[in-house]
Amino acid sequence: MTSRNFEICIDANNPELLRPFWRAALGYVDEQTHEGAHDLVDPQGNRPTVWFQTVPETKTSKNRFHLDIRVTPEERDRIAAELVTLGGTVVAVHARFTTLTDPEGNELCLAAH
């Protein structure tokens, strides 16, 4: 069996606008690559790296793929409020999860466990 590792790439018109939002959402830290780019990495080194690819086109419809970020019920409202201050928008609140978009409209869910 081979081991597999993966990264998550987020297409963005303005990576500098999105990076603080996703850093807070994931609890990650910035790391500069050898090429001079800035990735987001898990401080414990367990979860995948997130990087941003600058693209000219804007997002036009709902994501076919999004992240569910597991948080405690107590953390959910605090994290959602922090993400709103970083340009996010709450689009739905349900009993178990809150759906938000980042400043460019990419979705994520804060899922209370």
N, C-alpha and C positions, 0 to 999 in steps of 0.2 A: 504494500500500500504506500502511495506517495503522499507526502504532506502537502497541503495547499494553504497558501496565504493569499489574502486579497486586500486591496485598498478600495476606498470609496471615492469616486470623483464626482464633484458637483459642477455642472456647467453653470457659468455665471457671466453676466455682463460686467459686473464690478466685484471681483473677489474680495477687495478690501472692505466692501460694505457687508458682505456675507460672513467673512471669517469670524468677527466677534460674536455674531449670533450663534453660529455652529459651535464655536469654542465653549460658550456658556451652556448650550443645549446638551452637549456631550460631556462636559467636565474635562475637556482636553486642554493641552497647552500647545503653544506655537513652537515649531522647530524649523530652523532654516536648513534647506537642503544644500548639497554641494554645488548645485547649479544656481543657488541664490533665491530659489522659491521658498515660500513659507507654507509648510504643511501643518495640519493639526494632528497631534499624536496623544494617545492614551498615556498618562504619566506612569502607569504601572506596566505599560508595554504589552498588554494582553489583547487589546481590541484593535481593529484595523485603523490604519492611517486614513485621514481624509485630506484630499487636496482639491484645488479649484482650477478648472480649465476655463480660460476666458474664451467666450464665443460671441459672435456678433448678433445672433438672433435672440429674441426675447422668448420667454416661456409663453405658450399660447393656450394650454389646456391643463387639465388635471394630470398629476403624476401617475404613471402606471406602477411606480415603485416608490415607497417612502419608508422612513425609519420609524419604528415604534421604540421609544426610549422608556425603559422601565424605571419608575420612580416610586417612592412611597406616596401614599395619599397625602401626607403632610407636606411633602416636597412639591407636589404637582402645582398648586396654586402659586407658590413662591417662584418656581422656575418659570411658569407661564408669564407671570408679571415681569420678571427680569427680561425674558425674551421680547416682550412687548416694548420695553424701554430700548431694546436694541433694534427696533424696526419691525418686529414680528407682529402678526395679526392673529388673534384667536378667531377661528372660523366655526368651531363647534365645541360644545361641552356636553359630555355624556357622563353617566354614572361612573364608568371605569376609565375614561380617557378624555383628554383635551386635544383637539386638533388645531394646529397653528400653521401659518405660513411664514417663511423667512421674508426679508425685504424684497426679494424678486419673485415671490409666490410659490416657492418649493415647499411641499407639505411635510409635516412630521406629526407624530402623536406622542403625547406624554401619557403613558399607560400606567395607571396606579395598580400596584400589585400587593 
